[in-house]
Every structure is written in structure tokens, then in C-alpha cells.
């Protein structure tokens, strides 16, 4: 996988925007919210609820992009599209990839703090 886990320029830009003292709080909030959104996507797939998948993926996509978590952002964008288009049969393996990408991003963000 050649994609960067965390885009350093995006993370630096966010840090410049919010300040060194607040970036840690934002990252912690991300760590608290992301597992719930991932679980919500899994429940949406279990129920066959494409709209719920789209909403949860959209929320996580925005957060991923803010922190420069490029692989997560790519995968959440794909899951959001699958939810919008009702292609749930393709979403389960993508969600598994997203869960792994979250763990990578989590470790990389911890290292940056």
C-alpha cells in the first residue's frame, strides 16, 4: 500500500488552525467517536440500511480528511457512495479494510502527539 497513513501537511495545517494545545483534544475526540461510527456502519450492513451506512461513512470521512488520514478518507468515501447507491453487498469487505486503516491511523496519530 503506497498511500500515506497520515498526510503530514494536512495534520500540520489542522494543528496550525486549532493550535498545539487543542490538537490533542481533537485527536482524542476522534479516537472516542470513530469506533462508534465503525460499529454503526456494521449495524447498518446487518440491517441492510443503506442510508445509515451512508450517514456514518460521511461523518467518519469528514473527520478522517480533517486529520489527514488519507486511506481512511478514501475508504469512507467509497462506503458512503456504496450506501448512497444501495450497493451493500460490496460494503462488508470495505468496512473490514476501513477498520484496519483506522487502527493504523490511530497509531500514527498517537505518534504525532
Backbone bond lengths (Angstrom), bond angles and torsions (degrees), N, CA, C in turn:
res aa  C-N    CA-C-N  psi(-1)  N-CA   C-N-CA  omega(-1)  CA-C   N-CA-C  phi
1 X - - - 1.451 - - 1.524 107.87 -
2 X 1.303 117.13 118.69 1.458 120.92 -176.11 1.522 112.06 -93.09
3 X 1.324 116.78 -8.29 1.454 120.27 -176.91 1.533 109.70 -72.30
4 X 1.312 116.43 138.94 1.450 123.18 178.59 1.524 109.86 -68.71
5 X 1.321 116.66 140.88 1.466 119.69 178.36 1.524 109.19 -70.89
6 X 1.336 116.57 -51.53 1.466 121.53 176.91 1.524 108.30 -125.95
7 X 1.313 116.14 124.04 1.463 121.61 175.35 1.529 107.05 -73.30
8 X 1.323 115.12 109.30 1.465 120.49 -175.03 1.540 112.48 -59.48
9 X 1.313 116.54 -37.63 1.476 119.91 -179.65 1.526 110.76 -66.59
10 X 1.327 117.14 -41.01 1.469 120.43 178.93 1.524 110.52 -65.56
11 X 1.332 116.43 -42.16 1.461 119.99 179.69 1.530 110.21 -65.78
12 X 1.328 116.79 -42.01 1.469 120.56 178.56 1.527 110.78 -63.95
13 X 1.315 116.54 -38.85 1.458 120.93 178.70 1.531 110.84 -63.26
14 X 1.322 116.36 -43.93 1.464 120.21 177.84 1.525 110.32 -64.19
15 X 1.327 116.51 -42.01 1.463 120.52 178.86 1.526 110.34 -61.91
16 X 1.326 117.70 -42.40 1.462 121.47 176.92 1.523 111.15 -61.61
17 X 1.323 115.97 -39.03 1.461 121.70 -178.24 1.526 112.06 -67.77
18 X 1.336 117.50 -46.25 1.470 120.43 -174.31 1.523 113.64 -98.25
19 X 1.322 117.26 -18.87 1.460 120.74 179.60 1.517 112.40 97.13
20 X 1.332 114.60 151.24 1.466 121.03 -178.50 1.521 112.14 -61.45
21 X 1.333 117.13 -32.33 1.456 120.05 -176.27 1.529 112.67 -75.00
22 X 1.342 118.64 -21.83 1.452 122.07 -175.78 1.527 113.55 -103.62
23 X 1.332 117.71 -18.25 1.457 120.13 -175.67 1.534 111.32 -62.48
24 X 1.312 116.87 -37.03 1.467 120.60 178.86 1.522 111.81 -61.13
25 X 1.334 116.29 -40.93 1.473 120.25 178.27 1.525 110.76 -64.35
26 X 1.335 116.87 -41.02 1.460 120.30 178.90 1.527 111.39 -63.46
27 X 1.306 116.22 -42.49 1.464 120.55 179.62 1.533 109.90 -64.39
28 X 1.341 116.99 -42.82 1.461 120.32 178.26 1.533 111.32 -61.18
29 X 1.322 117.02 -40.44 1.464 121.16 177.73 1.525 109.77 -62.91
30 X 1.325 116.73 -41.23 1.461 121.51 176.48 1.525 110.09 -59.25
31 X 1.352 116.86 -45.06 1.455 121.60 179.35 1.533 111.39 -62.67
32 X 1.325 117.21 -32.51 1.462 121.49 179.63 1.526 111.72 -76.83
33 X 1.341 117.65 -37.26 1.459 121.12 -173.62 1.528 114.16 -87.37
34 X 1.311 117.82 -34.47 1.467 120.98 -174.75 1.530 113.57 -58.73
35 X 1.340 119.88 -45.99 1.472 118.24 179.94 1.534 112.41 -59.93
36 X 1.316 117.29 -36.13 1.459 120.31 177.76 1.515 112.16 -65.99
37 X 1.322 116.57 -39.29 1.467 120.31 178.38 1.526 111.00 -68.82
38 X 1.330 116.34 -37.97 1.468 119.85 176.13 1.533 109.98 -63.14
39 X 1.324 116.34 -43.75 1.467 120.49 178.49 1.533 110.90 -64.15
40 X 1.333 115.72 -38.30 1.462 120.33 178.31 1.531 110.91 -62.25
41 X 1.335 116.15 -39.28 1.461 119.74 177.15 1.529 110.59 -64.25
42 X 1.334 117.22 -41.28 1.458 120.60 177.80 1.524 111.65 -62.28
43 X 1.335 116.58 -43.14 1.471 120.20 177.74 1.522 111.20 -63.67
44 X 1.338 115.71 -39.43 1.464 119.95 178.81 1.528 110.39 -61.16
45 X 1.324 116.51 -41.07 1.465 119.87 178.10 1.524 110.89 -66.89
46 X 1.340 116.63 -39.90 1.468 120.08 178.44 1.526 111.17 -60.40
47 X 1.328 116.08 -37.07 1.469 121.44 -177.57 1.528 113.10 -88.64
48 X 1.337 116.63 -9.92 1.461 119.72 -175.16 1.516 112.19 71.47
49 X 1.344 116.33 30.20 1.474 122.56 -176.24 1.532 110.04 -97.81
50 X 1.324 115.72 91.00 1.468 121.43 -177.14 1.524 111.80 -62.93
51 X 1.330 117.60 -38.22 1.473 120.92 -178.40 1.526 110.76 -65.14
52 X 1.326 117.40 -40.56 1.467 120.59 178.71 1.527 110.55 -66.82
53 X 1.321 117.15 -38.32 1.466 120.43 175.99 1.518 109.77 -61.00
54 X 1.321 116.87 -46.77 1.459 121.31 -179.21 1.530 110.78 -59.56
55 X 1.323 117.40 -46.21 1.477 120.93 -177.71 1.526 111.69 -63.06
56 X 1.335 116.73 -47.71 1.464 119.89 -178.80 1.530 110.72 -65.10
57 X 1.318 116.92 -41.56 1.467 120.43 178.70 1.524 110.50 -63.85
58 X 1.322 116.94 -39.36 1.466 120.91 179.70 1.537 110.26 -62.33
59 X 1.325 116.95 -45.10 1.465 120.64 179.61 1.523 111.37 -61.86
60 X 1.313 116.22 -45.65 1.457 119.70 -178.61 1.529 111.14 -70.13
61 X 1.327 116.81 -31.97 1.468 120.88 177.72 1.524 109.94 -61.73
62 X 1.310 116.43 -47.34 1.468 120.60 -179.13 1.520 110.98 -59.83
63 X 1.328 116.40 -45.10 1.465 119.97 179.44 1.525 111.09 -65.27
64 X 1.317 116.69 -41.52 1.468 120.90 -179.94 1.521 111.28 -61.95
65 X 1.322 115.70 -44.47 1.465 120.14 179.19 1.521 111.18 -62.30
66 X 1.333 117.22 -40.51 1.469 121.03 -179.08 1.515 112.05 -59.23
67 X 1.338 116.51 -39.26 1.465 120.69 -178.23 1.514 112.98 -88.32
68 X 1.316 117.65 -3.66 1.460 120.39 -178.98 1.510 113.01 78.48
69 X 1.349 116.95 21.65 1.467 121.01 178.01 1.530 107.52 -81.14
70 X 1.316 115.58 83.73 1.466 122.00 -168.09 1.526 113.81 -63.89
71 X 1.313 118.13 -43.88 1.473 119.95 -179.35 1.528 110.01 -65.86
72 X 1.321 116.19 -42.94 1.465 119.57 177.05 1.525 110.65 -59.97
73 X 1.321 116.44 -44.09 1.470 120.08 -178.84 1.525 110.70 -61.88
74 X 1.316 116.67 -41.62 1.471 120.59 178.72 1.527 110.90 -62.72
75 X 1.309 116.50 -47.41 1.463 120.75 -177.67 1.533 111.53 -67.25
76 X 1.330 116.94 -40.96 1.466 118.92 179.21 1.526 110.79 -66.83
77 X 1.319 116.74 -35.64 1.472 120.08 176.62 1.534 109.85 -61.98
78 X 1.329 116.34 -42.62 1.465 120.71 178.38 1.532 110.99 -64.91
79 X 1.327 117.55 -41.67 1.466 120.80 178.82 1.531 111.21 -67.83
80 X 1.309 116.35 -37.27 1.468 120.10 176.43 1.533 110.49 -60.51
81 X 1.319 115.97 -44.28 1.465 121.05 178.22 1.524 110.90 -64.42
82 X 1.330 116.97 -42.38 1.468 120.09 177.82 1.530 110.87 -60.38
83 X 1.334 115.99 -41.14 1.456 119.32 177.63 1.516 111.63 -65.14
84 X 1.314 116.48 -42.98 1.467 120.91 179.62 1.528 110.93 -62.37
85 X 1.334 115.65 -39.30 1.463 120.76 -177.41 1.531 113.31 -89.26
86 X 1.338 117.31 -2.77 1.455 120.61 179.34 1.522 114.34 71.80
87 X 1.326 117.48 24.86 1.479 121.66 -178.79 1.535 110.34 -94.51
88 X 1.305 116.86 62.08 1.458 121.05 -174.97 1.523 113.26 -70.94
89 X 1.326 117.55 -25.76 1.460 120.79 -179.48 1.524 112.14 -62.13
90 X 1.316 117.69 -23.78 1.468 122.43 -179.59 1.524 112.39 -94.11
91 X 1.325 117.21 -7.69 1.459 120.38 -168.04 1.533 114.64 -83.49
92 X 1.311 118.93 -30.40 1.479 120.64 -174.57 1.535 112.12 -58.70
93 X 1.342 120.23 -48.59 1.474 119.18 178.59 1.537 111.75 -64.39
94 X 1.321 116.50 -33.63 1.466 120.48 179.03 1.534 109.95 -66.75
95 X 1.328 116.74 -38.27 1.465 120.57 177.80 1.529 110.37 -64.24
96 X 1.326 116.94 -39.64 1.472 120.33 177.14 1.529 110.37 -61.58
97 X 1.316 117.24 -40.73 1.472 121.28 176.79 1.529 110.11 -64.00
98 X 1.337 116.21 -40.00 1.467 120.20 -179.90 1.524 110.83 -65.31
99 X 1.315 117.10 -40.58 1.465 120.06 178.65 1.529 110.88 -60.66
100 X 1.327 116.88 -41.34 1.464 120.99 177.39 1.532 110.76 -66.94
101 X 1.333 116.62 -40.08 1.465 120.82 179.07 1.521 110.73 -65.22
102 X 1.339 117.18 -35.52 1.470 119.83 176.58 1.523 110.56 -62.21
103 X 1.325 117.18 -44.57 1.464 119.76 179.74 1.525 111.05 -61.04
104 X 1.332 116.74 -41.07 1.471 120.28 176.87 1.526 110.90 -63.23
105 X 1.324 116.23 -45.64 1.472 120.85 -179.18 1.523 110.09 -64.29
106 X 1.314 116.34 -39.55 1.472 120.53 -179.76 1.528 110.05 -59.79
107 X 1.317 115.91 -47.74 1.483 119.84 179.86 1.535 110.55 -63.87
108 X 1.328 116.49 -41.84 1.467 119.95 -178.66 1.534 111.08 -66.02
109 X 1.328 116.89 -40.21 1.470 120.33 178.46 1.523 111.13 -66.89
110 X 1.331 116.81 -39.66 1.458 119.85 177.62 1.530 110.15 -59.08
111 X 1.325 115.33 -40.68 1.457 120.42 -178.95 1.532 111.85 -66.35
112 X 1.330 116.13 -28.86 1.462 119.88 -179.14 1.541 113.18 -78.12
113 X 1.312 116.01 -18.61 1.469 119.18 -175.97 1.492 112.87 -83.99
